[in-house]
Amino acid sequence: MTGEYGDSSDKDERYWAAAQMWRATGEEKYLKAVEAIGIKTGMDSANLGDYGSIAIITAKGIDKNSDIYKKSKNSILRSADNYLADSGNNVFGYSVKEYYRNGWGSNMKACNQGILLGYAYQLTGDKKFLDAANANLNYLFGCNPLGICYFTGYGTVSPLHPHHRPSIAQNQAMKGMLVGGVHPFLEDSAMKAYCSGQPTGKCYVDNQESYTTNEITIYWNSPLTYLLTFANDENNSVKGDVNADGKFDIADVVLLQKWILDVPDTKLADWKAGDLCDDDRLDVFDLCLMKKALIEK
């Protein structure tokens, strides 16, 4: 045993569990449990509430006028607004601002905050949230004060000596792993030796003894996979592809026209793809541009 992960409350876990059970079964008792516990936040080892809110806002057929949907949505947007402000105040567009003693894994925070920024983009259609999420990815892959790609085996400079026993055993960093990232508190021997007096953005050392900055864990590699998939889907959407079938054709034009005419049961799988005017709304002007684009294909 090399360390425990403390937690002072299980309410966030119960909130997430109840949200997932309600999403899966639709049973009223689980919704009542969610409401009784109240909205919880967080996406790390001790605080997991945002996963519950994500489960609620992405539930199939969710009533977007329901109280629980509005509360979950507003919780995510409040967090995303804070991350957006912090991103705007950082020259690298990096949204992570707060660090805590024994709270390692700032790169995990960058991923988790990027995920919530991505959901804020989906909820609002406001591209500034997507841009901030992308900025966190750029930070992780090299746009940072050290000019290092924190993902092993990629980029001009990447970690060679992670705190990762299999890599240490073979004397070579295994490819494709995200290390913990900067941490301003000098809590291991390597950090004390090499980072004393350094600003937060440079408090990282590529040394196998630095478990506070150079460790490999599943729970900050999994959100990177989540964020990469999210960003790839959002950044590579096809303009005009409102039915989200991977291509833009007459079916998309017909679908948008029906939606504008308020034909019953008409739904757009990706309304942002239809915003050809780039004004964060859909109207007849977007439809005209879609028809023009289709003719010109």
Secondary structure, DSSP 4 states (H G I P E B T S, - for coil): -------S--HHHHHHHHHHHHHHH--HHHHHHHHHH------SSS--HHHHHHHHHTSTT--TTSHHHHHHHHHHHHHHHHHHHHHHTSTT-------BTTB--HHHHHHHHHHHHHHHHHHH--HHHHHHHHHHHHHHTT-STT---SBTT-SSS--SS-B-HHHHHHTSPPSS-BB----SS--SHHHHHH-TT--GGG-----TT-TTTSBB-HHHHHHHHHHHHHHHHHHTPPTT-TT-SSS-SHHHHHHHHHHHTT-TT---S-GGGG-TT-SSS--HHHHHHHHHHHHH-
